[in-house]
């Protein structure tokens, strides 16, 4: 994880302390086909949303259409599709 320290904390860290950079990030390559659904998210998302909640959101988005995506995501996984 990339870290930006507050200036006061930065001064306490030795200058030769190794830091992560974008070059240290994992890189994945995969083939996708038309109609595939690709979900991109950070570990913060997967730390806070259960897999079944993600499946519920994605299932409903593919059922009710992408126009409702913002409303559904803003409202959370427990909103009824007819409430959109």
N, C-alpha and C positions, 0 to 999 in steps of 0.2 A: 504494500500500500504506500502510495506517495504521501509524504508528510510535509506540511508547511508549519513550522513551529512559530509561535509568537516570538517577537524579537527578544524579549527578556529571557525566554527559555533557550532560544538559539545561542545566546551568549554563554550559556552554561554547558553546552555540548562541545566536546573537543572537536577542533577543525578536521581532524583525520578520521572522524567517525564515519563509517560507510553509510551511504544513503541509497535508497532505491531511486531509480529513474524510470521514465517511460520505456527505455530500452530493456529494462528488466522484466517487463510485463510478459505474461503468457500470450502466445499467438496461436490461434487455431484456424485451420483452413478446412472447409468442407464444401461439398457440392450441394447446390439447392436446385430445385426444379420449380417450374411455374405452379403456383398453388400451394407451395410449402409455406409454412408459418414459422418465422424465425423470431424467437424471443431473446432480446438482449437486455441484460440487467446486471446490476452490481451485486456483490455479496451482501450489501446492506438490505437489498430486497429479499434475497433468499434467507437472510437471518430473521426477517420479520414477517414473512408471509409463508404460510404452509403450502406445500405442494398442491393439496386438494383445493385450496383457495385459488391458486393460479389456474388450475384446470377448470374450475367453475367459471372464472372470469373469461378465459379463452373460449370455453364452450359456448357461453352466452354471446360473446362477441361474434363468433362465427354463425350463430343462429339468428341474431337480431340485426346484424349488419354493422359495418365499421363506423357508420355515422353516429352511432351511440357510444363509441369508444370513450370519449372524454367524459361523458356523463356517468358511465358505468365505473370507470376507474376512480373518478372523483368521489363517488358514492360508496365505494367499497364492495366487497364480494357478497354482502348479504342483501343487496337491493333486489327487489323483484323486477324481472324484465318488463312487466307491464307498467312499472312506475316511471319508465323512461319516456 
